[in-house]
Amino acid sequence: MYSAYINRIGKFLPGKPINNDEMEEYLGKIADRPSRVRKRILNSNGIKQRYYAIDKQQQTLYSNSQMAAFAVRDAIAQANLEPTAIDLLACATTLPDLLVPGFASTVHGELSELSPLEIVSTQGVCCAGITALNYAASQLELGKKQTAIAVASEFPSRLFKNTKFEAETSVQAGKPLPFDTEFLRWMLSDGAGAFLLQNHPNSTGISLKIEWIELISHANAYPVCMYSGLANETATKSWLDYSSYLDAAAAGAFDLRQNIRLLDNVMQLGVEGWLRLIKAGKVFPQEIDWLLCHYSSHFFRGQIVELLEQAGCMIPEEKWFTNLYTRGNTGCASIYLMLEELFNSGKLQPGQKIFCFVPESGRFTTAYMMLTAVESSNKPMISQMSKSVDVPEASPLESVKTEHPNSPQAYLLRELAWIWLKFDREIRSVPIVRKLYRGEFTIEDYQALLCNLRPQVVEGARWIARAASNMTDFRLRSTFIGHAQDEHRDYQMLERNYVSVGGELSKIVEYDKNIGSEALSAFIFQQASRENPVDLIGSMFIIEGLGNRLAGKWAKEIKETLGLQDEQVSFLAYHGANDESHLAKLENLINAEWMTDDIARRIVKTARVTARLYLLQLEEIR
């Protein structure tokens, strides 16, 4: 038998933290009436902020599968591990993006850098994350797998949009939302965590050895408590049994509900199982250094403390660790995000025992886990290779606002944001970029990057000038001409960088375009040669966005990894700062009075094609 170790923990928290006063701006007012119970519920649960993967227009910013994939990438990047080394992907959630196929399939689909591998989906409520972890750890302990990922992700905010309840008969009759659903609106939040598991500890630094995991269901003796798919807890008619989806929606069968009258039983059963583990000699309270207890509300912490004190096995509260109040209740991802924060806090010491306790209200399941912090005999080293991967940048035009959500401008901004997020995600999987983020970048890689970028840089001013000559609007023509003037000598800075790191000027000047560069150039020049090629705003959005959002970071990484001077990475650094002014001009164009639905669609298509061809240009760098 082998052992299973948690060697890295990644996370993804969408957007910025949202405080209690902002929640209803995101979830909306049901029937245009503010919630009467929101403040009371929030005062009870103690949560001060949380994260949502929707914006204030209730548009989805990331899918559940994408959030899981971002957390996985974060964990892999920290380990300096080739993604192809992963041979098992276990994924957990409460409500996946799709009914079919399983959640693990859609997460694997987001992770194109992984190889074909075994996947498993676990679906439930709060214990689903531990279930996925338990499967992955078991496969490592049996010797069937060597490196695995267990990931848990939740996206409940989209269930609680005010528009979700408009079709319900009771709401249309002027009645308030049932408390069992209203309660959850102010309890749950979005996020994802991922564990990288291996059958050996880290060569440097702390690892968490999984001593044991135990999951116990009491569904045989207790009714459903937290559910979706029934009109109420006593109903026997599934949402699939209604004559139509509209009838199911009118009955409220799609609502996520919780029978709060049963919640005391959840805590009692959880503590009862805790005591059973103590009696069996698996838990010794005096030996526990850290207690990670997933309680959904501060209210339940008091109940747990009271029950443990009554049993004489209380673990001092100074040993308790939670981030419920700052990250919210993220369901099955909560224990992952708690462990992530503790693991990366620097507080863990070799030999410490971490006891994890996860009660689930779905139909009364409880999970327990014992971990031991272990450390290699080698001293940990700080290096470029241990850096965490950045979360995707927001759209370069995130600051642009529109007054009308159904306007061409609003459509354009939404679509460009999606294209950018996909582009930002995929560019990190390109081999040469992945090497940069892992600290494996070499001088030869830098030279190859500059050689392959030069044709696009040289031709940038040319296609912009050609597009200007074909513009029918003189204001657009002036904007494009000014942009071409800004760009036309940038290639000289690139050449100086190349020569400064040992390259020969004649080589970069004569360097052949790769396949991606040929395709990108041909496409953009074709568009620029058409009458009124306003759709090239989409190309400028991608290229200038990369300069503004990524080039500066690449310059910093290259400088630190290769030990270069500022003047040797000046081309990328310059664009990291200067392209912001170019994006400001794009903002004005997008909000122009001449923007129509047809023009917006053309810009979106051109942006999508440009993004794909730019990726191909980088993929071809060898």
Disulfide bonds with the S-S distance in Angstrom:
none
